[in-house]
Amino acid sequence: MGDAYESLTVDVDDHVARVTLTGPGKGNSMGPAFWAELPVAFTKLDADPDVRAIVLTGSGKNFSYGLDLASMGGTLAPVLADGAMAKPRTEFHTELKAMQGSITAVADCRTPVIASVHGWCIGGGVDLISAVDLRYASADAKFSVREVKLAMVADVGSLARLPLILSDGHLRELALTGKDIDAARAEKIGLVNDVYPDAEASLAAAHETAREIAANPPLVVRGIKDVLDEQRTAQVSASLRYVAAWNSAFLASKDLTEGITAMFAKRPPEFTGE
């Protein structure tokens, strides 16, 4: 398509686009380039009548490690300062809404999106796959709604969209524990449609389904997505608005500093409720 991105590549072949996460952070972690480029790429794909289905995957050994804390620390710093007043909190709220919008661009894309997940899919990675239409995984895939372990409420889509994908008990178990689950468990609870032996097989299956969708009348396919999405748009939007306000008020804590510090030090955190 002639577009050069830092955090992803886009290839189109016979009505099917493949979007591949490329980093530049380790494990395709989500830094400033990702948040800026993802909505641009999906808006262009949405507007391209030649693209009738989209496959989303990750490069290397993993789908995504989630938020790149090292490169996104500047977003958190102002609101973490002692005595942060309305201005830094408002600026954080604006930044957070923009990040939510990046993931929403995937959810709102009128062209069906199929994710093929291999390796780790952590935090923001789960936010991202919660915004697609279908999810396939390789046997080595591992998923974690990890934010709680960093003393964060997940705020860019998981808690808004997973209630429409998972049963309440399974979602609460993932979100409240932050535990890792394997592909077999993800399939059992309905997080993924199917599990394949390896990344190549999962990607091939995603492309096969994408080709099936692309062979159908494109305006009707968009209509099906539109009608299905109508049932969730208001609920998701309200949840995203609420969590943006909630985190702008309550994200800053000693526990958040401890969670991030412990993660970088690779030691267990000691949370105090402060």
Solvent accessible surface area in square Angstrom, and as a share of the most:
residue,aa,sasa,rsa
1,M,102,0.46
2,G,84,0.81
3,D,56,0.29
4,A,106,0.82
5,Y,42,0.16
6,E,104,0.47
7,S,1,0.01
8,L,1,0.01
9,T,63,0.36
10,V,21,0.12
11,D,83,0.43
12,V,52,0.30
13,D,111,0.58
14,D,108,0.56
15,H,57,0.26
16,V,7,0.04
17,A,0,0.00
18,R,82,0.30
19,V,0,0.00
20,T,21,0.12
21,L,2,0.01
22,T,48,0.28
23,G,3,0.03
24,P,91,0.57
25,G,19,0.19
26,K,164,0.69
27,G,18,0.17
28,N,12,0.06
29,S,9,0.06
30,M,0,0.00
31,G,4,0.04
32,P,79,0.49
33,A,18,0.14
34,F,5,0.02
35,W,18,0.06
36,A,64,0.50
37,E,31,0.14
38,L,0,0.00
39,P,34,0.21
40,V,68,0.39
41,A,1,0.01
42,F,1,0.00
43,T,83,0.48
44,K,86,0.36
45,L,1,0.00
46,D,23,0.12
47,A,70,0.54
48,D,34,0.18
49,P,119,0.75
50,D,72,0.37
51,V,5,0.03
52,R,70,0.25
53,A,0,0.00
54,I,0,0.00
55,V,0,0.00
56,L,0,0.00
57,T,9,0.05
58,G,6,0.06
59,S,41,0.26
60,G,67,0.64
61,K,175,0.74
62,N,22,0.11
63,F,0,0.00
64,S,0,0.00
65,Y,73,0.28
66,G,0,0.00
67,L,55,0.27
68,D,23,0.12
69,L,18,0.09
70,A,82,0.63
71,S,54,0.35
72,M,9,0.04
73,G,30,0.29
74,G,58,0.56
75,T,28,0.16
76,L,15,0.08
77,A,56,0.43
78,P,57,0.36
79,V,0,0.00
80,L,52,0.26
81,A,57,0.44
82,D,148,0.77
83,G,64,0.62
84,A,13,0.10
85,M,146,0.65
86,A,75,0.58
87,K,145,0.62
88,P,30,0.19
89,R,67,0.24
90,T,81,0.47
91,E,89,0.40
92,F,11,0.05
93,H,58,0.26
94,T,88,0.51
95,E,73,0.33
96,L,4,0.02
97,K,69,0.29
98,A,63,0.49
99,M,18,0.08
100,Q,6,0.03
101,G,35,0.34
102,S,4,0.02
103,I,0,0.00
104,T,34,0.20
105,A,21,0.17
106,V,0,0.00
107,A,19,0.15
108,D,93,0.48
109,C,2,0.01
110,R,116,0.42
111,T,3,0.01
112,P,9,0.06
113,V,0,0.00
114,I,0,0.00
115,A,0,0.00
116,S,2,0.01
117,V,0,0.00
118,H,15,0.07
119,G,4,0.04
120,W,58,0.20
121,C,0,0.00
122,I,22,0.11
123,G,7,0.06
124,G,6,0.06
125,G,0,0.00
126,V,1,0.01
127,D,1,0.00
128,L,0,0.00
129,I,0,0.00
130,S,4,0.02
131,A,7,0.06
132,V,11,0.06
133,D,50,0.26
134,L,46,0.23
135,R,18,0.06
136,Y,17,0.06
137,A,0,0.00
138,S,0,0.00
139,A,58,0.45
140,D,78,0.41
141,A,0,0.00
142,K,70,0.30
143,F,2,0.01
144,S,1,0.01
145,V,6,0.03
146,R,63,0.23
147,E,22,0.10
148,V,58,0.33
149,K,95,0.40
150,L,23,0.12
151,A,29,0.23
152,M,26,0.12
153,V,51,0.29
154,A,5,0.04
155,D,28,0.14
156,V,9,0.05
157,G,2,0.02
158,S,0,0.00
159,L,58,0.29
160,A,4,0.03
161,R,15,0.05
162,L,0,0.00
163,P,59,0.37
164,L,63,0.31
165,I,37,0.19
166,L,10,0.05
167,S,65,0.42
168,D,85,0.44
169,G,51,0.49
170,H,58,0.26
171,L,13,0.06
172,R,141,0.51
173,E,64,0.29
174,L,8,0.04
175,A,20,0.16
176,L,131,0.65
177,T,61,0.35
178,G,0,0.00
179,K,76,0.32
180,D,72,0.37
181,I,12,0.06
182,D,75,0.39
183,A,1,0.01
184,A,69,0.53
185,R,81,0.30
186,A,0,0.00
187,E,73,0.33
188,K,160,0.68
189,I,14,0.07
190,G,37,0.35
191,L,2,0.01
192,V,4,0.02
193,N,71,0.36
194,D,59,0.31
195,V,43,0.25
196,Y,57,0.22
197,P,107,0.67
198,D,64,0.33
199,A,32,0.25
200,E,127,0.57
201,A,32,0.25
202,S,0,0.00
203,L,39,0.19
204,A,60,0.46
205,A,18,0.14
206,A,0,0.00
207,H,33,0.15
208,E,85,0.38
209,T,25,0.15
210,A,0,0.00
211,R,119,0.44
212,E,105,0.47
213,I,30,0.15
214,A,8,0.06
215,A,86,0.67
216,N,75,0.38
217,P,78,0.49
218,P,50,0.32
219,L,146,0.73
220,V,84,0.48
221,V,17,0.10
222,R,57,0.21
223,G,32,0.30
224,I,99,0.50
225,K,16,0.07
226,D,99,0.51
227,V,101,0.58
228,L,94,0.47
229,D,35,0.18
230,E,130,0.58
231,Q,132,0.59
232,R,89,0.32
233,T,76,0.44
234,A,81,0.63
235,Q,93,0.41
236,V,9,0.05
237,S,51,0.33
238,A,60,0.46
239,S,36,0.23
240,L,15,0.08
241,R,155,0.57
242,Y,153,0.58
243,V,16,0.09
244,A,0,0.00
245,A,52,0.40
246,W,94,0.33
247,N,1,0.00
248,S,11,0.07
249,A,50,0.39
250,F,125,0.52
251,L,8,0.04
252,A,33,0.25
253,S,37,0.24
254,K,133,0.57
255,D,19,0.10
256,L,0,0.00
257,T,75,0.44
258,E,35,0.16
259,G,2,0.02
260,I,29,0.14
261,T,66,0.38
262,A,1,0.01
263,M,83,0.37
264,F,116,0.48
265,A,60,0.46
266,K,189,0.80
267,R,97,0.36
268,P,109,0.68
269,P,52,0.33
270,E,135,0.60
271,F,88,0.37
272,T,96,0.56
273,G,71,0.68
274,E,106,0.47
